[in-house]
Every structure is written in structure tokens, then in C-alpha cells.
């Protein structure tokens, strides 16, 4: 069996430090990617909200126009009901 010496322990600790440095680097990369994804997600959420607001505005306009057309049809006595 190999004798445990200070030099052997130093080598093992150096190897552990190198691996920990790699892990720290990977964790930093993952943090940056998560931040970029979060930023992108917030942008997409903002765009979707804008689209819903636009659709809501168009719906309101269509409802107003429908009401106006109904009033015009009533005033001109245009209706789809069959005459008896």
C-alpha cells in the first residue's frame, strides 16, 4: 500500500482545487444563461401583453361598430326577420 505523505496529500488537494475551479466556472456560466433566459422570458411576456391589449382594443372597436350598424338598421327599418 502506498504511504500517505504530505506530497501525496498536496497533489490530491491540488486536483480537488482544479476540479472546484471548473465547477465554479460552470456554475457562473449557468447563472449567466439563466439570467439571459429570464430576460428573454420577460421580453416575450411583455410582447404577449401588448398583443392582448391590441386585440382588446380591436374587439372594443368591433363592438362599437356593431352597435352603430344595429342602430342604422333599425332606423332604416332593415331587418332580417321575414315579413308575414
HELIX and SHEET records of a PDB file:
HELIX    1   1 UNK A    6  UNK A   75  1                                  70    
END                                                                             
